[in-house]
Amino acid sequence: MAGRPREFDRDTALAKARDAFWSRGYEGVSMADLVEKLGIASARIYAAFGSKAALFREAVALYDAEEGSFAARALAEEPKATQAIERSLREAIENCTRKGRPQGCMVVSAATNCAAENDGVREFLADHRRRRTALLRERLERAVAEGELQPEADTQALAEHYATILLGIAVQARDGVSRQRLMATIPAAMLAIRAAAI
């Protein structure tokens, strides 16, 4: 007679899946890898999460809630856009280089290249990154309205500039560039917004 399937903690399983996808990307993690990492059979993974893609989306949501929402918090909490941008850069570096965690940003590195059958995953992450850029632009537009930045400031270009820098931080951290070296780039990165300030 077969024994009962071992119970599992869904939140623990999701955190393990997040770390696997963060370390190796969407396509780099097979169902066999998930079975091994989560310690449960593939049928139970499908029953709990629906599909590998659905599990991945939940893993990204968990990452965002615990690791990846630093920029949104900085943009909402800092009284000045300049302070919010600088804090976002600093916290991105801290997040991407934390010891005991995968290096880089899960949203940046998990699916930059996908096979055609995984275009939905690639587009999901691209849309996620576009929304981050939109948050930057909204905060910069507010800074123009509040008189912190010049009326003619190109908020879209500035938002794209800082989104690009944030992406670069994630890639550089993934490649092993140290926290100290990445922190040293912040003064130069801040020149663009300072040039637009009143």
N, C-alpha and C positions, 0 to 999 in steps of 0.2 A: 504494500500500500504506500503510495507516495505521500510524503509529508506536506504540510501546508506551506505555501509560498511564504518566504520571509517578508515580514512587514518592512516598509521603508518609510523614511521621513521625506516627504516631497520637497520641502525647503532645502534639506541637506543635499538631496539629489540634484536639485536645480543649481545650487551653488557649485557642486562638482562639475556639472555640465558647463556652467559659465566659465570656470577656470580652464576647462579643456578647450573650449572654443576660443577663449582669449589667448591661450598659449599657441594653438595650432591652426586657428582659423576654421571656418565652416567646413570647407572641403577636406581639410587635414584631419578631421575627426570623423571616423566611420561609426556605424552602429555598433560594430564589434568593440570599438574603443569606448563607446558610451556604456555598453554592457559591463565592460571591465571597470571603468571609472566609477560608475554608479553602483555596481555590485548587484544589479538586478537584471532579469531576463529582458530581451528586446520586446517581448509581448507586453510586459508590464510597463516598459517605457512608453510604448505606443498607447497603452490604456490610460496612462497618467497624463501624457502630454500631447497625444494625437499624431505627431509626426516629428521627424528630426527638425524640419523647418520651424514647426510650431514651438518645439523645445528651444530652438535657437532664439526665436523672438522673445520668449519668456526670459531666457538667459540675458539677452540684451537689456530688457526692462529691469532685471535685477541689477545688472551692472550700472545702468543709468541711475537707479535709485540709491545705490550704495557708493559707487565710485565715480560716475560720469556726470553728475549734476553740478559740479563745482562752478562751471561757467554761468549757468543759469542763476545759481545762488549769488555769485559775485555781481552779476548784472542787476539783480533785484535789490541787493542789500547795500551796495556802495552808493554814497550820495553823488559822486561824480563819475562820469563815464571813464575818465582817465584812470581813476582808482580801480574801477571795475575791470577794465582791460588788463591793467598791471596785475591785479589779483588773479584774474583768470589765467594769465600766462604762468605765474608763479605756482598756482595750484595744479595746473596741467602738468608742469614739470614734476612736482611732488608726487602726483598720482601716477605718472608714467614711469617713475623710477623707484617706486616703493619696494623695499626689500621684502622678500617672502611672497611676492605677487608676480604675475606675468608682467613683463615690461611692455611699455607702449599703451595704446588705447584700444580696447576691444572693438569699438565701432569703426576705427580707422583700419585696423589690420585684419579683421576677421574675414572680410570678403571683398578685397579690392579687385581680385580676378576670380571669376567663377565660370564654370562650364555653362553652356547654353541652358541646360535644364535647371540651373540654379539662378537664372536671371532674376527671379522674384526676390531672392535673398540679397543679391547685389543691389537691386533697386530699393529694397527696404532700408538698407544701410545708407545708400546715397541720399534718400529722402530724409533720413535721420540727420545726416550731416547738413543738408540744405536748411533744415529747421533750426539747427544751431546757428548757421550764418544769418538767418532771418532774425533770430533773437539779438544778435550783435547789431544788426542794422536798426532794429527798433530802438535799442538803447542809445545808439548814436544819433538817431533822429530826435529822440527826446533831449539829448544834450544840445542839439542845435536849437530846439524850441526853448530850452531853458537858458540859452545864452552862454553855455560853456564852450561850444564850438562855433566857428564862423558860419554865418548863414549859407555861404557858398560851399561849405564842406561837402565833399562827395561821400555821403554815408554808405552807399553801396560799395564803392571802391575800398573804403576803410574797413567795412565789414568783411569783404573778401580777403583783404590783406591780413586781418587778424585770424580769420578762419584758416587761411593758408599757413600762417605761422603755427597755429595750434595743431594742424595736421602734421607739419614738419617736426614739431616737438615729439609727437607720438612715434613717427618713423625713426627719428634719431635715437630716441630712448630704446626703441625696439632693437636698433642696431648696436646698442651698448654704449652710447655717448653718456657720460656721467652727468649726474644732477648738477654738479658744480659748473661744468662746461655749458650746460643748457641755461642755467641761471645767468651766466655771464652774457647771454644774448639779449636779455630783457631790455637793458638801456637802449640798445640800437633799435629794437623792435618798437619801443615807445616813441621814437622820433616822429613817426607818421601822425599819431594823434596829437602830439604836442605841437606839431606844425599847424594843425587845424584849430588849435585852441585860441580863444580870445585873450 
